[in-house]
Amino acid sequence: MDAILEAAARLLEQQKFHAFSTNAIAALAGVSTGSLYQYYPDKEAVLRALIIREMQGRVDHAVEAMRQHTGPGAVMAGVAAALAHAQGRPALTTQLAFAEPMILAAPHDSALTTGLFIALEQAIQRDHGVSAQLATDLAHDVLGICKGMLLSAAARNSVSSADLAKKISVAVGSYLDAITKS
């Protein structure tokens, strides 16, 4: 399964969605289409598994960074870690950024992001001294800011930009400061 997902990732990075087919994925993975169909019924299932794999990597990096950062700045450490993971394969991140909303119906509510959301809520509540309800609202907003800015960067093909991390950090930090200090 890993070979199939990695082949799908390379295909998206190199040829984008116009070449994304089960035949092309199987050929690049060095497996028969029959073998591919044993694990994935269609190319959308491959895409969904790839999105989940990449999202899980971002989530794991962000949660770990927030857990290691016990003082103020945990939220920013999580944002930076997730973005660093996404920037590791900018062409793939760009392609998946457009597919993700269509493939994953409610990414903020999925089991995949539950750990990230809880860690983000706790960090916001701890770092900014706000109520649990406000921390929940702010966590949704922070995820939306990050997602929106990443999607905007993907549309401009600038996911790998060194400035992206700074822009997202400023947006999230300024937003949290403005809301929690008012």
N, C-alpha and C positions, 0 to 999 in steps of 0.2 A: 504494500500500500504506500509506503514511503517513496518508493521509486516512481510510482504513478503521480503522487502529489508533487514531487520535485520536478518531474517532467512537465506537469501542468504549469507550475510556477515558471519554469524556464521558457515555456512556450509563450506565456503571457508577457514575460519580460522582453522577449526577442521579437515576437510577431503580433502581439496584442490580441484582441478578441476576434478579429476577422479570421484568424487561423485556428481558433480554439475549437477543436472537434475531438471526439473520442478516438477516431483513427489517428489523428496527429499526436495526441497524448500517448496512446499506446505505442506508436512507432518510436517516439522520443524516449519512452521509458524502456523500450526493448522488450515489450510483452505483447501478446496477442490481444486483439480487441475482446476476445472471449474472456481472457484473464481479467481485463479491466472491468468488464461487465459483471464478473463474480463479486466485485467489491462495490461498484458504482453503477446504478442502472442507466445513467445518462450523464451528459457533460455538466448539467446543472448540479448533480450530486457531487461530482468531482470539484466543481467550483465552490460549492458549499463547504466541503471538507477542507479545501485549501484556505478559504476565508477563516474558518474556525481555527485552523492550525496557526495562521498568522496572527489572528486576534488573540489567541491564547498566549502566544509569545509576548505580545505587547502587554497583556494583562499581567502575566507572571512577572515581567520586568518592573512594571509600575508598582505592583503590590509589594514586591520585595524591596524596592527603593523606599517606599513609604514606611515599611516596617523597620528598616534599618535607620531611618531618619527620625529620631524620637522627638526632636525639638521643632521649633518653628521652621517652616520650609519643607515639611514632608510632602505637601501637595505638589510643590514645585519640583521636588526630587522625583516624584511619581510621573509627572508630566514629562520631565526630561528623559527619564528612563524609557517610557513608552515611545516617545518620539525617536530616541536613539535606535530603538529596535526597528521602528518603521523605516528609518533612513538607512538601515543596513542593506535594504533591497528597494531602493526608491522606485525603480520601474515597476516592480511587482506591487508595491504599495499604491502607486498611482492607478494601476489597472483595477486593483481590488477596491479602492476607495469608491469607484463608480458602481461596482457590482454589489457591494455589501448591502446597501439599503434595499435592493431588489431581492436579494437572496435571504437575508436575515430580516424577518418582519419587524422585530422589536429588539435591537441589540442591547439597549439599556436594561431591558427586563429579562434578558436571557440568563440561564444558569451560568453561562460562560463568564459574564461580567459581574455576577453577584459579588464575588470576592473583591473585585476592584471597587465596586460601588460602596461596599461596607468599609473598606480601608480608606476610601476617599471621604466618606461621611465622618468617620472617626477622626481623621487628620484635620478636617475643616473644623469640627467641633472643638477639638483640642487646641489647634493653633489659633483659632479666631474667637474662641469663647462664646459660641452661639448655641442656641437651643438645638435639640435633636431635629425638630421639624425644619428649622432654617438650614441646618447642615444638609438635610436630605434635599431640599430645594436647590441649595447651592451646588451640591454634588451633581445633580442633573444638569444644571447650567454649565458647570465646568466641563463636563463631558460633551455638552453641545458646542461650547466654544472650541474645544480641541478638535472635535469632529468636523465642525464647519471650516475651521482654518486649514485643517489637513485636506479637506475636499477642495477648498479654494486653491491651495498650493498644487494639488494634483491637476486641477484644470489648467493651471499655468505651467505644468510640467516642472515644478520647482520644489518637489518634496525633499530633494537632497540639499536644498539651500541651507547654508550655515545660519542664515538669518531667521529661518523658520522657527527654530527653538527659541530664539530671543523674542520673536513676535508673539508666539503663543504664551511664553512666560509672562511677558508684559501684559497681555490681554487678560490672562487668568489672574495674575497678581493684582492688577489694577482693579479688576472687577470685584475680587474678594475683599480688597481693602475698602473700596467705595461702599460696598453693601454692608460690611460688618462694622464700619466705623461711623455709619450715619445714624 
